[in-house]
Amino acid sequence: MLTDKKISLIGTGNMGEALLSGLVCSGSSRPENITGSNIR
C-alpha cells in the first residue's frame, strides 16, 4: 500500500518508533523510504 511512498515522522519517541516499526514489519513500507527526526 505505501511501499512506493516516502514517509517522514517528526518526533521519534516510543510511539513514533512503534508506528515506523509496524510499517516496516508488516511490509507496508520499505525502510529506505522512511525518515525520522527528533528535536534532540
N, C-alpha and C positions, 0 to 999 in steps of 0.2 A: 504494500500500500504506500509506504513512504520511502521505499528503497531508493528512488531517484531524486528525492528532495533533500535539500540542505536544512539542518536543524541547528539552531543556536539557543542556548539556555543561559540566561543571566541569573546567577545565584545557584551555585552548585553545591548546596549543603546536602543534608541527608535526603530530603525529598527530591532534589534535583538528581542526585546520584541514583535514586531508586527509579525515577522516570527514565533516565537515559539507559540504565542497565536493563530495564524492562523492554525498551525499544530494541536494543541490540540482541538480547537473549531470545526474544520472540521472533526475530528475523524481520521485524517491521522496518528496521533501518540498519544501514551499514556504519560501522564505527568511523570510517573515513569521511562520512557526511555529517558528522556531529561535532559541534564546537561548544565548549562550555567555558564560562568565565566567572570569576568571583571578585569581589571588591578588595579582598585582602591578598 
